């Protein structure tokens, strides 16, 4: 009998396996795909093209430096040259990674004055103070809401707790900033992978996890693509002694609270503990329960370009696309897109954001692709329900619409810049929530495995626990569906490993 069996080979499961095996425990991981990594993988979608794209998840912020150090991971995460660029007619809002005169002048051009720039600086300085206080707690047992509030209030200034945890982020942004475009640039962090109005606290949860990573909130590029992150985690787990089986599909999980049996396509594994690295609803089905899925809401487009297109605004494309390029993401456009999609309609204007991985990390492109660049687009407010019964048709239609919206800001159509594969086909692919469900097993294509949770205990019984427990004493959630999961973080895996080690 093993000490632990891990269901699913995503990055969180690999983190848990490395910690547990490193502590001398016997660990077996079962993954139904031919490889580990889940959504954190690198691959080329195009025939004969020597590229290693981060096909699904693509940036890293939430992975704590502590996990990297604990597991001895050899990872390089690089800062982008710019934080973001948002076109606005003949001009645009440029936010440099270390804001200088170009950022100041772009605020003046877009807003007419520097009032919003001054508010921006104060807001993000306050958020960083909050992040520094909150980030270390994500790897510790849960504390109460009041305890965390006092902790944040002790270091962060003003009304940050109220603005982030208690008041809808939309109301806060409308109060803080006068310009609709500035509000939208801030608001997008509240909507990545989350189908919500900005006037719901659901958006606040998403915003929180997008600004606290490692106490800075900076989103970095993994050198070598997301597959490099997975490769290092797999190495650490295997070298620690974990047994990793791929091409093995789990069919049921049974437990009496003391011992468990996990049946799979090649037999069964008995263990003292089960860690579930699949979505909570998937675990529920494996346990024979009736469950409800929380569908996803995004479209991912990957492109390979022979060159970056020039922008009509005259801003250097190598700067504009190095960071997050916001496409039709003003505050009003974001809220309208949500209301339309919530009513079952495809948004009349599609909000999305892009960035060019290869500008920061050219290593993902082989020698034959010298001079080429990648372009990744993440589309918001496109819930899985919109694609049901018309997935292929709507996917193609949305890709065409997104390219048209991008072309409105370009000197030449982006289609003229696309590379072609070995078969002469344009190097562009898109994945809907339904595609993610079919290819990765994500219920409804939800990249967070469900709705995100606050990083504190919801009741007194949860204080001191790890946010990974289930209603069965020896079955834990270790993936994105854990209380402080979501994104490429490893936090769920770390916390599940700690919960098990406390009991062994």
VOZALUM-612995 format. One line per field, with one value per residue (C-alpha): x, y, z. Coordinates in nm, 4 decimals, decimal comma. Layout:
<nodes>
x <- X|... $
y <- Y|... $
z <- Z|... $
</nodes>
This chain:
<nodes>
x <- 0,0000|0,1280|0,1225|-0,0321|-0,1909|-0,2318|-0,5117|-0,4027|-0,0578|-0,0944|0,1657|0,0049|0,0116|0,3784|0,4524|0,2738|0,4539|0,7933|0,7293|0,5845|0,8417|1,1149|0,9838|1,0297|0,6684|0,5683|0,3785|0,2061|0,0714|-0,1869|-0,2342|-0,4676|-0,2828|0,0416|0,2309|0,2135|0,1588|-0,2100|-0,2490|0,1117|0,2730|0,4708|0,4066|0,3794|0,0238|0,1462|0,2968|0,6709|0,7032|0,9910|0,8219|0,7444|0,4380|0,2710|-0,0494|-0,2805|-0,1510|0,1173|0,2414|0,3636|0,3090|0,1616|0,4346|0,6035|0,9798|0,9671|0,8387|1,1040|1,3735|1,2307|1,2183|1,5436|1,3780|1,5982|1,3542|1,4030|1,1116|1,1803|1,0206|0,8572|0,9779|0,6385|0,3475|0,0751|-0,0275|-0,3851|-0,4591|-0,7010|-0,7733|-0,4578|-0,2789|-0,2646|-0,1933|0,1572|0,2514|0,6214|0,7468|0,9413|0,7195|0,9062|0,8363|0,6722|0,4141|0,3493|0,3013|0,0680|-0,1548|-0,1584|-0,2473|-0,5301|-0,6718|-0,5971|-0,4195|-0,2210|-0,4866|-0,5456|-0,1705|-0,1253|-0,4168|-0,2727|0,0590|-0,1077|-0,3438|-0,0737|0,1597|-0,1194|-0,1855|0,1814|0,1791|-0,1232|0,0452|0,3587|0,1478|-0,0799|0,1478|0,3370|0,0081|-0,0884|0,1572|0,0406|-0,2720|-0,5869|-0,6611|-0,9931|-1,1153|-1,0747|-0,7196|-0,6197|-0,7910|-0,5972|-0,2767|-0,3363|-0,4508|-0,1300|0,0823|-0,1457|-0,2715|-0,6186|-0,9126|-0,7348|-0,9082|-1,2502|-1,1695|-1,0423|-1,2369|-1,5647|-1,6674|-1,7208|-1,4091|-1,6189|-1,7443|-1,3894|-1,2550|-1,5360|-1,4494|-1,0718|-1,0294|-1,2028|-1,1017|-1,2980|-0,9933|-0,7801|-1,0568|-1,0714|-0,6973|-0,7142|-1,0402|-0,9120|-0,7241|-1,0641|-1,1987|-0,9314|-1,1045|-1,3944|-1,7402|-1,8609|-1,9885|-1,7401|-2,0098|-1,9899|-1,7406|-1,6709|-1,4599|-1,2776|-1,1534|-1,0049|-0,8483|-0,6903|-0,5059|-0,3808|-0,2077|-0,0549|0,1940|0,5216|0,4302|0,4618|0,1886|0,4248|0,3403|0,6548|0,7447|0,8690|1,1853|1,1373|0,7600|0,5252|0,6590|0,9864|0,8000|0,6387|0,9671|1,1422|0,8575|0,8528|1,2283|1,2041|0,9228|1,0932|1,4312|1,2608|1,1220|0,7665|0,6211|0,4516|0,2263|0,0889|-0,1766|-0,3666|-0,7248|-0,8741|-1,2269|-1,3230|-1,2074|-1,3318|-1,2344|-1,3556|-1,1619|-0,8646|-0,7618|-0,8516|-0,8663|-0,8217|-0,9272|-0,7916|-0,7671|-0,4704|-0,5845|-0,6004|-0,3840|-0,4419|-0,3178|-0,3551|-0,4305|-0,5673|-0,4760|-0,7050|-0,5395|-0,8535|-1,1411|-1,3582|-1,6557|-1,4471|-1,3456|-1,7104|-1,8038|-1,5193|-1,6675|-2,0139|-2,1641|-2,3976|-2,2025|-2,2296|-1,9671|-1,8671|-1,7982|-1,5168|-1,5507|-1,2531|-1,1092|-0,7345|-0,5723|-0,2108|-0,0323|0,3112|0,4053|0,6798|0,7042|0,5129|0,2736|0,3244|0,0784|-0,1088|-0,0316|0,3385|0,4259|0,6998|0,5268|0,8134|0,7209|0,3435|0,3219|0,5924|0,3480|-0,0282|-0,1882|-0,5453|-0,7950|-1,1335|-1,1132|-1,2401|-1,4525|-1,7796|-1,6803|-1,5971|-1,9236|-2,1314|-1,9625|-2,0472|-2,4133|-2,4525|-2,2837|-2,4784|-2,7931|-2,6764|-2,5483|-2,2040|-2,0652|-2,1042|-1,7465|-1,5019|-1,2646|-0,9274|-0,5619|-0,2441|0,1236|0,4308|0,6187|0,9115|1,0041|1,0979|1,2026|1,3219|1,4326|1,0856|1,1500|1,3954|1,6790|1,4605|1,2250|1,4754|1,2906|0,9534|0,7414|0,4567|0,1317|-0,1118|-0,4644|-0,6888|-1,0532|-1,2867|-1,6577|-1,7098|-1,8814|-1,8938|-2,2705|-2,2251|-2,0345|-2,2702|-2,3968|-2,1811|-1,8288|-1,6396|-1,8481|-1,8397|-1,4697|-1,3857|-1,6181|-1,4686|-1,1139|-1,2062|-1,3735|-1,0780|-0,8376|-1,0603|-1,0651|-0,6870|-0,6458|-0,8247|-0,5065|-0,2534|-0,0890|-0,1315|-0,3649|-0,2189|-0,3214|-0,0464|0,2092|0,1094|0,3663|0,2588|0,3190|0,4652|0,1300|0,1064|-0,1650|-0,1582|-0,0062|-0,3065|-0,5077|-0,7871|-0,9247|-1,2684|-1,3883|-1,5360|-1,2002|-1,0273|-1,2797|-1,2229|-0,8436|-0,7517|-1,0536|-1,1322|-1,5084|-1,6661|-1,3135|-1,2773|-0,9088|-0,9535|-1,1436|-1,4309|-1,4976|-1,2024|-1,2195|-1,1058|-0,7691|-0,9052|-1,1233|-1,4944|-1,5878|-1,4244|-1,3983|-1,1655|-0,9185|-0,5875|-0,6750|-0,5121|-0,8078|-0,7596|-0,9811|-1,2926|-1,5771|-1,3658|-1,0862|-0,8072|-0,9040|-0,7682|-0,7877|-0,4403|-0,5192|-0,6562|-0,9848|-0,8292|-0,9151|-0,6054|-0,5632|-0,5992|-0,3334|0,0091|0,1085|0,1803|0,0123|-0,2579|0,0037|0,2205|-0,0709|-0,2095|0,1341|0,1569|-0,1895|-0,0909|0,2456|0,0743|-0,1268|0,1464 $
y <- 0,0000|0,3453|0,6379|0,8635|0,8276|1,1440|1,1597|1,3786|1,4876|1,8644|2,0988|2,1074|1,7302|1,7316|1,9834|1,7624|1,4527|1,6202|1,7381|1,4064|1,1820|1,4143|1,3563|0,9821|0,8908|0,6472|0,8285|0,7104|0,9623|0,8612|1,0749|0,9845|1,1868|1,0588|1,3317|1,5259|1,8996|1,9461|2,2984|2,3911|2,2461|2,3576|2,2257|2,3234|2,3036|2,3216|2,0564|2,0906|2,4099|2,4159|2,6089|2,5414|2,7507|2,7738|2,6472|2,6909|2,8642|3,1109|3,3452|3,2908|3,5122|3,3052|3,0375|3,1250|3,1612|2,9415|2,6428|2,6978|2,7006|2,4085|2,1806|2,2995|2,3982|2,5345|2,7888|3,1220|3,3662|3,6864|4,0275|4,1765|4,5074|4,6678|4,6036|4,6913|4,8902|4,9876|5,1521|5,4453|5,5918|5,7535|5,7228|5,4703|5,4056|5,2674|5,1388|5,0584|4,7946|5,0708|5,3687|5,6656|5,9655|5,7606|5,6307|5,9788|6,1262|5,8453|5,9115|6,2791|6,2007|5,9613|6,1389|6,5044|6,5485|6,3470|6,3040|5,9374|5,8738|6,0017|5,7892|5,4882|5,5184|5,5421|5,2498|5,0094|5,1115|5,0271|4,6963|4,6008|4,6654|4,4361|4,1736|4,1702|4,1031|3,8459|3,6383|3,4521|3,3449|3,1440|2,8716|2,8609|2,7224|2,9273|3,2146|3,3867|3,6742|3,9140|3,7961|3,8505|4,1907|4,3085|4,1731|4,3591|4,6782|4,6819|4,7304|4,8554|5,2089|5,3562|5,1514|4,8694|4,5905|4,7401|4,8085|4,4582|4,2327|4,4041|4,6455|4,5408|4,6233|4,8033|5,0557|5,1096|5,1729|5,4137|5,6075|5,6008|5,6778|5,9267|5,7758|5,4813|5,3291|5,3469|5,1794|4,9004|4,8328|4,7801|4,5840|4,3123|4,1483|4,0876|3,8989|3,6594|3,3211|3,4628|3,5312|3,8103|4,1622|4,4077|4,4820|4,1336|4,0307|3,7289|3,9628|4,0831|3,7312|3,7052|4,0496|3,9565|3,6543|3,8576|4,1193|3,9236|3,6840|3,6734|4,0022|4,2003|4,0768|4,0833|3,8333|3,6876|3,4829|3,1263|3,0751|2,7710|2,8029|2,6530|2,3093|2,4111|2,4617|2,1195|1,9536|2,0840|1,9760|1,6307|1,6023|1,7033|1,4551|1,1622|1,2302|1,2387|0,8911|0,9524|0,6942|0,8666|0,6695|0,8304|0,6997|0,5708|0,6906|0,6837|0,5388|0,5548|0,6708|0,4887|0,5590|0,4815|0,7758|0,5605|0,3738|0,4307|0,2415|0,4190|0,2098|0,2919|0,1624|-0,0636|-0,1911|-0,0312|0,1395|0,1214|0,4093|0,5786|0,9137|1,0378|1,3759|1,4961|1,7119|1,7122|1,9568|1,9046|1,8133|1,5441|1,4046|1,4020|1,1919|0,9496|0,9142|0,8453|1,1784|1,4115|1,7288|2,0606|2,1984|2,5650|2,6246|2,8378|3,1535|3,2226|3,1773|3,1236|3,2015|3,1163|3,2595|3,2450|3,5531|3,6121|3,9609|4,1791|4,4219|4,7948|4,9999|5,2981|5,4904|5,4740|5,3013|5,0415|4,7045|4,5343|4,7375|4,7319|4,3518|4,2695|4,3403|4,2929|4,4489|4,5332|4,5045|4,6737|4,6467|4,9790|4,9586|4,9999|4,7504|4,4887|4,5329|4,5369|4,2176|4,0488|4,1549|4,0413|3,7048|3,6466|3,6926|3,4159|3,6449|3,6670|4,0073|4,2807|4,3919|4,1215|4,2135|4,0417|4,0781|3,9721|3,9409|3,8177|3,5480|3,5340|3,9012|3,8166|3,4557|3,3825|3,0330|2,8925|2,9338|2,7084|2,8307|2,7974|3,0603|3,3432|3,6757|3,5170|3,6078|3,4466|3,6185|3,4917|3,6264|3,5569|3,6439|3,7290|3,6795|3,3829|3,1229|2,7584|2,7755|3,0000|2,7228|2,4351|2,2876|2,5209|2,4956|2,4772|2,7411|2,9920|2,9356|3,0251|3,3232|3,4616|3,4235|3,6248|3,8931|3,9217|3,9620|4,2319|4,4178|4,3950|4,5087|4,8335|4,9334|4,8008|4,9439|4,6072|4,3127|4,0630|3,7890|3,9163|3,8523|3,4932|3,2205|2,8971|2,5375|2,2493|2,2041|2,5701|2,6475|2,9687|2,9193|3,0073|2,7936|2,8632|2,6761|2,7267|2,6094|2,3000|2,2263|2,2465|2,0081|1,7552|1,7832|1,8424|1,7169|2,0602|2,0588|2,3241|2,4401|2,6177|2,7077|2,7504|2,4185|2,6219|2,9570|3,1110|3,1362|3,3963|3,3063|3,2867|3,0516|3,0946|2,9655|2,8809|2,5101|2,5924|2,7989|2,6128|2,3875|2,4048|2,4683|2,1304|1,9106|1,7294|1,5521|1,2338|1,2420|1,1028|1,2595|1,6037|1,8454|1,9496|2,1309|2,4636|2,3837|2,4081|2,7162|2,9111|2,7439|2,8878|2,9828|2,8228|2,8446|2,5060|2,6427|2,3759|2,1032|2,2450|2,2842|1,9364|1,7864|1,9740|1,8522|1,4900|1,5161|1,6467|1,3242|1,0727 $
z <- 0,0000|-0,0941|0,1415|-0,1241|-0,4668|-0,6731|-0,9284|-1,2207|-1,3325|-1,3522|-1,2060|-0,8602|-0,8375|-0,9331|-0,6579|-0,4038|-0,5301|-0,5005|-0,1449|-0,0267|-0,1932|-0,0702|0,2816|0,2335|0,1545|-0,1179|-0,3929|-0,7104|-0,9618|-1,2249|-1,5381|-1,8234|-2,0895|-2,2443|-2,0565|-1,7317|-1,6956|-1,7733|-1,9116|-1,8262|-2,1384|-2,4427|-2,7927|-3,1569|-3,2913|-3,6506|-3,8751|-3,9300|-3,7242|-3,4744|-3,1939|-2,8283|-2,7557|-2,4165|-2,5742|-2,2759|-1,9594|-2,0549|-1,7768|-1,4199|-1,1164|-0,8343|-0,8132|-0,4812|-0,4743|-0,1636|-0,3625|-0,6298|-0,3605|-0,1590|-0,4616|-0,6173|-0,9434|-1,2195|-1,3606|-1,5323|-1,5202|-1,7142|-1,6791|-1,9851|-2,1298|-2,0746|-1,8459|-2,0954|-2,3983|-2,4797|-2,8172|-2,8067|-3,1467|-3,2770|-2,9436|-2,6617|-2,2963|-2,2451|-1,9004|-1,8811|-1,6381|-1,4630|-1,5506|-1,6951|-1,9117|-2,1890|-1,9420|-1,8026|-2,1487|-2,2572|-1,9552|-2,0465|-2,4093|-2,3185|-2,0125|-2,0888|-1,7540|-1,5006|-1,2311|-1,3163|-1,3379|-0,9834|-0,8641|-1,0516|-0,8710|-0,5291|-0,6038|-0,7173|-0,4348|-0,1906|-0,3655|-0,3411|0,0328|0,0582|-0,1593|0,0526|0,3603|0,2020|-0,0244|0,2527|0,4137|0,1051|0,2118|0,5732|0,7475|0,6989|0,9326|0,9923|0,7783|1,0707|1,1423|0,7795|0,7712|1,0742|0,9185|0,5913|0,7621|0,9672|0,6562|0,3785|0,3704|0,3599|0,2393|0,0577|0,2494|0,1839|-0,1820|-0,2568|-0,0196|0,0619|-0,2122|-0,5768|-0,7750|-1,0356|-0,7801|-0,6554|-1,0053|-1,0869|-0,7726|-0,8186|-1,1888|-1,4140|-1,7478|-1,8860|-2,0582|-1,7438|-1,5468|-1,8023|-1,7983|-1,4220|-1,4432|-1,6748|-1,3869|-1,2293|-1,5316|-1,6616|-1,6701|-1,4661|-1,6077|-1,3854|-1,3707|-1,2264|-0,9710|-0,8200|-0,5515|-0,7691|-0,9829|-0,6697|-0,5994|-0,9465|-0,9121|-0,5800|-0,7185|-1,0136|-0,7963|-0,5046|-0,6674|-0,4702|-0,3062|-0,6302|-0,8610|-1,1594|-1,4342|-1,5897|-1,8944|-1,8294|-2,0331|-2,2537|-2,2254|-1,9694|-2,0525|-1,8875|-1,5589|-1,5857|-1,6863|-1,3757|-1,1480|-1,3049|-1,2610|-0,8944|-0,8288|-1,0031|-0,8426|-0,5025|-0,5737|-0,6904|-0,9307|-1,2252|-1,4593|-1,7773|-2,0135|-1,7090|-1,6587|-1,3099|-1,3049|-0,9366|-0,5939|-0,2863|0,0730|0,4246|0,5646|0,6657|0,3519|-0,0103|-0,3377|-0,6692|-0,9662|-1,3091|-1,6629|-1,5774|-1,2385|-0,8940|-0,6306|-0,2549|-0,0417|0,2928|0,1296|-0,2023|-0,3483|-0,6243|-0,8867|-1,1029|-1,0676|-0,7569|-0,9762|-1,1498|-0,8111|-0,7109|-1,0132|-0,9394|-0,5914|-0,7329|-0,6287|-0,8140|-0,8857|-1,0662|-1,3050|-1,3126|-1,6846|-1,8230|-2,0302|-2,2549|-2,6031|-2,6498|-2,9866|-3,0672|-3,3716|-3,5297|-3,7301|-3,9849|-3,8354|-3,5938|-3,7659|-3,7266|-3,5212|-3,6605|-3,3415|-3,4246|-3,0973|-3,1417|-3,1841|-3,0007|-2,6935|-2,7355|-2,7722|-2,5161|-2,2350|-2,2306|-2,5381|-2,4367|-2,7209|-2,6707|-2,2927|-2,1688|-1,8552|-2,0439|-2,3134|-2,0498|-1,8630|-2,1819|-2,3033|-1,9739|-1,9837|-2,3448|-2,2864|-1,9646|-2,1723|-2,4085|-2,6826|-2,8379|-2,7300|-2,9883|-2,9141|-2,8069|-2,5241|-2,5376|-2,4567|-2,6308|-2,5749|-2,7622|-2,5659|-2,8084|-2,7558|-2,3971|-2,4599|-2,8148|-2,7061|-2,7809|-3,1558|-3,3378|-3,5663|-3,8768|-3,7321|-3,6970|-3,7208|-3,6437|-3,3408|-3,1505|-3,0613|-2,7993|-2,7551|-2,4558|-2,5137|-2,2243|-2,1548|-2,3864|-2,1640|-2,2628|-2,3126|-2,6177|-2,7965|-2,7314|-3,0593|-3,2717|-3,1357|-3,4662|-3,6421|-3,3559|-3,2900|-3,6509|-3,6473|-3,3277|-3,4576|-3,7666|-3,5542|-3,3174|-3,6082|-3,7563|-3,4238|-3,4021|-3,7629|-3,6789|-3,4930|-3,7449|-4,0556|-4,2299|-4,1621|-3,9173|-4,1632|-4,3968|-4,1216|-4,0389|-4,0990|-4,2670|-4,1635|-4,3644|-4,5382|-4,6367|-4,3804|-4,1698|-3,8251|-3,6120|-3,3715|-3,1249|-2,8247|-2,6720|-2,3299|-2,4958|-2,6606|-2,3224|-2,1745|-2,4519|-2,4642|-2,0989|-1,9066|-1,7597|-1,6846|-1,9039|-1,9897|-1,6549|-1,6168|-1,2390|-1,1907|-1,0447|-0,8779|-0,6963|-0,3161|-0,0647|0,0939|0,4474|0,6510|0,5869|0,9326|1,2661|1,1776|0,8866|1,0900|1,1048|0,8143|0,4724|0,2417|0,0730|0,2884|0,1644|0,3441|0,3473|0,6034|0,3873|0,0523|-0,0278|-0,3202|-0,4365|-0,7621|-0,8767|-0,7011|-0,3555|-0,1515|-0,2563|-0,5944|-0,9418|-1,1928|-1,2222|-0,8572|-0,7006|-0,3869|-0,3871|-0,4220|-0,1438|0,0960|0,0277|0,0907|0,4201|0,5218|0,4533|0,6293|0,9412|0,9510|0,8668 $
</nodes>
